[in-house]
């Protein structure tokens, strides 16, 4: 929940983390590396 958190998630995940798909303060499972978090 920092100013660059969306940029960080986009860089390390194949999931779409745009604001339209993943709104502020939402939670869901995404893939990071070889795991789901």
PDB file of N, H, CA, C and O in Angstrom:
ATOM      1  N   UNK A   1       0.821  -1.180   0.000  1.00  0.00           N
ATOM      2  CA  UNK A   1       0.000   0.000   0.000  1.00  0.00           C
ATOM      3  C   UNK A   1       0.870   1.249   0.000  1.00  0.00           C
ATOM      4  O   UNK A   1       0.574   2.223   0.693  1.00  0.00           O
ATOM      5  N   UNK A   2       1.921   1.215  -0.765  1.00  0.00           N
ATOM      6  H   UNK A   2       2.161   0.424  -1.328  1.00  0.00           H
ATOM      7  CA  UNK A   2       2.763   2.397  -0.906  1.00  0.00           C
ATOM      8  C   UNK A   2       2.606   2.999  -2.290  1.00  0.00           C
ATOM      9  O   UNK A   2       1.898   2.446  -3.132  1.00  0.00           O
ATOM     10  N   UNK A   3       3.256   4.118  -2.532  1.00  0.00           N
ATOM     11  H   UNK A   3       3.831   4.568  -1.848  1.00  0.00           H
ATOM     12  CA  UNK A   3       3.086   4.822  -3.803  1.00  0.00           C
ATOM     13  C   UNK A   3       3.603   4.051  -5.015  1.00  0.00           C
ATOM     14  O   UNK A   3       3.167   4.313  -6.135  1.00  0.00           O
ATOM     15  N   UNK A   4       4.511   3.116  -4.817  1.00  0.00           N
ATOM     16  H   UNK A   4       4.865   2.902  -3.907  1.00  0.00           H
ATOM     17  CA  UNK A   4       5.077   2.344  -5.932  1.00  0.00           C
ATOM     18  C   UNK A   4       4.687   0.868  -5.884  1.00  0.00           C
ATOM     19  O   UNK A   4       5.238   0.064  -6.636  1.00  0.00           O
ATOM     20  N   UNK A   5       3.749   0.501  -5.016  1.00  0.00           N
ATOM     21  H   UNK A   5       3.301   1.155  -4.405  1.00  0.00           H
ATOM     22  CA  UNK A   5       3.412  -0.915  -4.832  1.00  0.00           C
ATOM     23  C   UNK A   5       2.834  -1.553  -6.091  1.00  0.00           C
ATOM     24  O   UNK A   5       3.146  -2.706  -6.390  1.00  0.00           O
ATOM     25  N   UNK A   6       2.009  -0.837  -6.826  1.00  0.00           N
ATOM     26  H   UNK A   6       1.756   0.099  -6.584  1.00  0.00           H
ATOM     27  CA  UNK A   6       1.429  -1.382  -8.058  1.00  0.00           C
ATOM     28  C   UNK A   6       2.525  -1.624  -9.099  1.00  0.00           C
ATOM     29  O   UNK A   6       2.505  -2.635  -9.801  1.00  0.00           O
ATOM     30  N   UNK A   7       3.481  -0.693  -9.196  1.00  0.00           N
ATOM     31  H   UNK A   7       3.497   0.128  -8.625  1.00  0.00           H
ATOM     32  CA  UNK A   7       4.607  -0.858 -10.122  1.00  0.00           C
ATOM     33  C   UNK A   7       5.448  -2.069  -9.742  1.00  0.00           C
ATOM     34  O   UNK A   7       5.891  -2.820 -10.611  1.00  0.00           O
ATOM     35  N   UNK A   8       5.665  -2.257  -8.453  1.00  0.00           N
ATOM     36  H   UNK A   8       5.305  -1.647  -7.747  1.00  0.00           H
ATOM     37  CA  UNK A   8       6.434  -3.407  -7.979  1.00  0.00           C
ATOM     38  C   UNK A   8       5.725  -4.710  -8.314  1.00  0.00           C
ATOM     39  O   UNK A   8       6.348  -5.629  -8.846  1.00  0.00           O
ATOM     40  N   UNK A   9       4.437  -4.807  -8.015  1.00  0.00           N
ATOM     41  H   UNK A   9       3.931  -4.061  -7.584  1.00  0.00           H
ATOM     42  CA  UNK A   9       3.681  -6.024  -8.326  1.00  0.00           C
ATOM     43  C   UNK A   9       3.668  -6.310  -9.825  1.00  0.00           C
ATOM     44  O   UNK A   9       3.786  -7.466 -10.231  1.00  0.00           O
ATOM     45  N   UNK A  10       3.529  -5.285 -10.642  1.00  0.00           N
ATOM     46  H   UNK A  10       3.433  -4.346 -10.312  1.00  0.00           H
ATOM     47  CA  UNK A  10       3.517  -5.470 -12.096  1.00  0.00           C
ATOM     48  C   UNK A  10       4.853  -6.015 -12.589  1.00  0.00           C
ATOM     49  O   UNK A  10       4.893  -6.787 -13.548  1.00  0.00           O
ATOM     50  N   UNK A  11       5.939  -5.621 -11.942  1.00  0.00           N
ATOM     51  H   UNK A  11       5.906  -4.995 -11.164  1.00  0.00           H
ATOM     52  CA  UNK A  11       7.269  -6.064 -12.355  1.00  0.00           C
ATOM     53  C   UNK A  11       7.553  -7.515 -11.983  1.00  0.00           C
ATOM     54  O   UNK A  11       8.344  -8.173 -12.659  1.00  0.00           O
ATOM     55  N   UNK A  12       6.932  -8.026 -10.932  1.00  0.00           N
ATOM     56  H   UNK A  12       6.289  -7.492 -10.382  1.00  0.00           H
ATOM     57  CA  UNK A  12       7.268  -9.377 -10.456  1.00  0.00           C
ATOM     58  C   UNK A  12       6.155 -10.397 -10.652  1.00  0.00           C
ATOM     59  O   UNK A  12       6.311 -11.560 -10.278  1.00  0.00           O
ATOM     60  N   UNK A  13       5.038  -9.980 -11.232  1.00  0.00           N
ATOM     61  H   UNK A  13       4.911  -9.036 -11.536  1.00  0.00           H
ATOM     62  CA  UNK A  13       3.906 -10.890 -11.421  1.00  0.00           C
ATOM     63  C   UNK A  13       3.398 -10.825 -12.855  1.00  0.00           C
ATOM     64  O   UNK A  13       3.472  -9.782 -13.505  1.00  0.00           O
ATOM     65  N   UNK A  14       2.885 -11.941 -13.337  1.00  0.00           N
ATOM     66  H   UNK A  14       2.824 -12.788 -12.810  1.00  0.00           H
ATOM     67  CA  UNK A  14       2.264 -11.972 -14.666  1.00  0.00           C
ATOM     68  C   UNK A  14       0.801 -11.547 -14.611  1.00  0.00           C
ATOM     69  O   UNK A  14       0.175 -11.359 -15.654  1.00  0.00           O
ATOM     70  N   UNK A  15       0.254 -11.394 -13.426  1.00  0.00           N
ATOM     71  H   UNK A  15       0.762 -11.547 -12.578  1.00  0.00           H
ATOM     72  CA  UNK A  15      -1.142 -10.997 -13.278  1.00  0.00           C
ATOM     73  C   UNK A  15      -1.334  -9.523 -13.608  1.00  0.00           C
ATOM     74  O   UNK A  15      -0.423  -8.714 -13.436  1.00  0.00           O
ATOM     75  N   UNK A  16      -2.520  -9.187 -14.080  1.00  0.00           N
ATOM     76  H   UNK A  16      -3.261  -9.844 -14.220  1.00  0.00           H
ATOM     77  CA  UNK A  16      -2.881  -7.796 -14.335  1.00  0.00           C
ATOM     78  C   UNK A  16      -3.174  -7.132 -12.997  1.00  0.00           C
ATOM     79  O   UNK A  16      -4.098  -7.539 -12.292  1.00  0.00           O
ATOM     80  N   UNK A  17      -2.403  -6.123 -12.645  1.00  0.00           N
ATOM     81  H   UNK A  17      -1.653  -5.792 -13.218  1.00  0.00           H
ATOM     82  CA  UNK A  17      -2.616  -5.415 -11.388  1.00  0.00           C
ATOM     83  C   UNK A  17      -3.049  -3.968 -11.636  1.00  0.00           C
ATOM     84  O   UNK A  17      -2.859  -3.096 -10.788  1.00  0.00           O
ATOM     85  N   UNK A  18      -3.632  -3.731 -12.807  1.00  0.00           N
ATOM     86  H   UNK A  18      -3.787  -4.439 -13.496  1.00  0.00           H
ATOM     87  CA  UNK A  18      -4.124  -2.386 -13.113  1.00  0.00           C
ATOM     88  C   UNK A  18      -5.247  -2.012 -12.158  1.00  0.00           C
ATOM     89  O   UNK A  18      -5.874  -2.887 -11.560  1.00  0.00           O
ATOM     90  N   UNK A  19      -5.499  -0.735 -12.014  1.00  0.00           N
ATOM     91  H   UNK A  19      -4.989  -0.025 -12.500  1.00  0.00           H
ATOM     92  CA  UNK A  19      -6.529  -0.255 -11.090  1.00  0.00           C
ATOM     93  C   UNK A  19      -7.917  -0.745 -11.481  1.00  0.00           C
ATOM     94  O   UNK A  19      -8.770  -0.921 -10.610  1.00  0.00           O
ATOM     95  N   UNK A  20      -8.163  -0.970 -12.761  1.00  0.00           N
ATOM     96  H   UNK A  20      -7.470  -0.827 -13.468  1.00  0.00           H
ATOM     97  CA  UNK A  20      -9.469  -1.453 -13.210  1.00  0.00           C
ATOM     98  C   UNK A  20      -9.719  -2.888 -12.761  1.00  0.00           C
ATOM     99  O   UNK A  20     -10.840  -3.243 -12.398  1.00  0.00           O
ATOM    100  N   UNK A  21      -8.683  -3.705 -12.787  1.00  0.00           N
ATOM    101  H   UNK A  21      -7.772  -3.416 -13.082  1.00  0.00           H
ATOM    102  CA  UNK A  21      -8.814  -5.120 -12.446  1.00  0.00           C
ATOM    103  C   UNK A  21      -8.555  -5.370 -10.954  1.00  0.00           C
ATOM    104  O   UNK A  21      -9.150  -6.265 -10.353  1.00  0.00           O
ATOM    105  N   UNK A  22      -7.668  -4.573 -10.375  1.00  0.00           N
ATOM    106  H   UNK A  22      -7.185  -3.846 -10.863  1.00  0.00           H
ATOM    107  CA  UNK A  22      -7.228  -4.769  -9.000  1.00  0.00           C
ATOM    108  C   UNK A  22      -7.321  -3.425  -8.266  1.00  0.00           C
ATOM    109  O   UNK A  22      -6.302  -2.764  -8.062  1.00  0.00           O
ATOM    110  N   UNK A  23      -8.532  -3.016  -7.867  1.00  0.00           N
ATOM    111  H   UNK A  23      -9.359  -3.553  -8.032  1.00  0.00           H
ATOM    112  CA  UNK A  23      -8.721  -1.694  -7.266  1.00  0.00           C
ATOM    113  C   UNK A  23      -7.976  -1.520  -5.940  1.00  0.00           C
ATOM    114  O   UNK A  23      -7.595  -2.495  -5.293  1.00  0.00           O
ATOM    115  N   UNK A  24      -7.778  -0.277  -5.557  1.00  0.00           N
ATOM    116  H   UNK A  24      -8.087   0.515  -6.082  1.00  0.00           H
ATOM    117  CA  UNK A  24      -7.104   0.050  -4.302  1.00  0.00           C
ATOM    118  C   UNK A  24      -7.747  -0.695  -3.137  1.00  0.00           C
ATOM    119  O   UNK A  24      -8.971  -0.758  -3.024  1.00  0.00           O
ATOM    120  N   UNK A  25      -6.915  -1.249  -2.287  1.00  0.00           N
ATOM    121  H   UNK A  25      -5.921  -1.198  -2.379  1.00  0.00           H
ATOM    122  CA  UNK A  25      -7.312  -1.938  -1.061  1.00  0.00           C
ATOM    123  C   UNK A  25      -8.002  -3.282  -1.312  1.00  0.00           C
ATOM    124  O   UNK A  25      -8.559  -3.869  -0.384  1.00  0.00           O
ATOM    125  N   UNK A  26      -7.972  -3.773  -2.545  1.00  0.00           N
ATOM    126  H   UNK A  26      -7.519  -3.296  -3.299  1.00  0.00           H
ATOM    127  CA  UNK A  26      -8.536  -5.089  -2.847  1.00  0.00           C
ATOM    128  C   UNK A  26      -7.520  -6.166  -2.474  1.00  0.00           C
ATOM    129  O   UNK A  26      -6.330  -5.884  -2.336  1.00  0.00           O
ATOM    130  N   UNK A  27      -7.987  -7.379  -2.314  1.00  0.00           N
ATOM    131  H   UNK A  27      -8.954  -7.608  -2.426  1.00  0.00           H
ATOM    132  CA  UNK A  27      -7.081  -8.504  -2.086  1.00  0.00           C
ATOM    133  C   UNK A  27      -7.523  -9.660  -2.965  1.00  0.00           C
ATOM    134  O   UNK A  27      -8.715  -9.880  -3.177  1.00  0.00           O
ATOM    135  N   UNK A  28      -6.558 -10.383  -3.464  1.00  0.00           N
ATOM    136  H   UNK A  28      -5.589 -10.204  -3.292  1.00  0.00           H
ATOM    137  CA  UNK A  28      -6.810 -11.580  -4.260  1.00  0.00           C
ATOM    138  C   UNK A  28      -5.515 -12.349  -4.405  1.00  0.00           C
ATOM    139  O   UNK A  28      -4.438 -11.820  -4.130  1.00  0.00           O
ATOM    140  N   UNK A  29      -5.614 -13.583  -4.833  1.00  0.00           N
ATOM    141  H   UNK A  29      -6.489 -14.013  -5.056  1.00  0.00           H
ATOM    142  CA  UNK A  29      -4.429 -14.405  -5.053  1.00  0.00           C
ATOM    143  C   UNK A  29      -3.807 -14.037  -6.390  1.00  0.00           C
ATOM    144  O   UNK A  29      -4.500 -13.928  -7.401  1.00  0.00           O
ATOM    145  N   UNK A  30      -2.480 -13.845  -6.384  1.00  0.00           N
ATOM    146  H   UNK A  30      -1.917 -13.933  -5.563  1.00  0.00           H
ATOM    147  CA  UNK A  30      -1.745 -13.600  -7.623  1.00  0.00           C
ATOM    148  C   UNK A  30      -0.499 -14.475  -7.616  1.00  0.00           C
ATOM    149  O   UNK A  30      -0.081 -14.960  -6.565  1.00  0.00           O
ATOM    150  N   UNK A  31       0.084 -14.671  -8.773  1.00  0.00           N
ATOM    151  H   UNK A  31      -0.256 -14.276  -9.627  1.00  0.00           H
ATOM    152  CA  UNK A  31       1.308 -15.452  -8.897  1.00  0.00           C
ATOM    153  C   UNK A  31       2.513 -14.530  -8.838  1.00  0.00           C
ATOM    154  O   UNK A  31       2.591 -13.526  -9.546  1.00  0.00           O
ATOM    155  N   UNK A  32       3.451 -14.898  -7.974  1.00  0.00           N
ATOM    156  H   UNK A  32       3.388 -15.713  -7.399  1.00  0.00           H
ATOM    157  CA  UNK A  32       4.735 -14.206  -7.891  1.00  0.00           C
ATOM    158  C   UNK A  32       5.795 -15.286  -7.927  1.00  0.00           C
ATOM    159  O   UNK A  32       5.860 -16.138  -7.042  1.00  0.00           O
ATOM    160  N   UNK A  33       6.624 -15.245  -8.954  1.00  0.00           N
ATOM    161  H   UNK A  33       6.571 -14.552  -9.673  1.00  0.00           H
ATOM    162  CA  UNK A  33       7.611 -16.298  -9.125  1.00  0.00           C
ATOM    163  C   UNK A  33       6.909 -17.612  -9.408  1.00  0.00           C
ATOM    164  O   UNK A  33       6.110 -17.710 -10.340  1.00  0.00           O
ATOM    165  N   UNK A  34       7.207 -18.618  -8.603  1.00  0.00           N
ATOM    166  H   UNK A  34       7.855 -18.538  -7.846  1.00  0.00           H
ATOM    167  CA  UNK A  34       6.603 -19.939  -8.794  1.00  0.00           C
ATOM    168  C   UNK A  34       5.488 -20.217  -7.797  1.00  0.00           C
ATOM    169  O   UNK A  34       5.014 -21.348  -7.692  1.00  0.00           O
ATOM    170  N   UNK A  35       5.073 -19.202  -7.073  1.00  0.00           N
ATOM    171  H   UNK A  35       5.458 -18.283  -7.158  1.00  0.00           H
ATOM    172  CA  UNK A  35       4.060 -19.420  -6.045  1.00  0.00           C
ATOM    173  C   UNK A  35       2.868 -18.502  -6.172  1.00  0.00           C
ATOM    174  O   UNK A  35       2.915 -17.466  -6.836  1.00  0.00           O
ATOM    175  N   UNK A  36       1.802 -18.909  -5.518  1.00  0.00           N
ATOM    176  H   UNK A  36       1.764 -19.750  -4.978  1.00  0.00           H
ATOM    177  CA  UNK A  36       0.588 -18.107  -5.466  1.00  0.00           C
ATOM    178  C   UNK A  36       0.521 -17.479  -4.080  1.00  0.00           C
ATOM    179  O   UNK A  36       0.598 -18.174  -3.067  1.00  0.00           O
ATOM    180  N   UNK A  37       0.378 -16.165  -4.046  1.00  0.00           N
ATOM    181  H   UNK A  37       0.316 -15.600  -4.869  1.00  0.00           H
ATOM    182  CA  UNK A  37       0.334 -15.461  -2.749  1.00  0.00           C
ATOM    183  C   UNK A  37      -0.878 -14.573  -2.673  1.00  0.00           C
ATOM    184  O   UNK A  37      -1.089 -13.902  -1.663  1.00  0.00           O
TER     185      UNK A  37
END
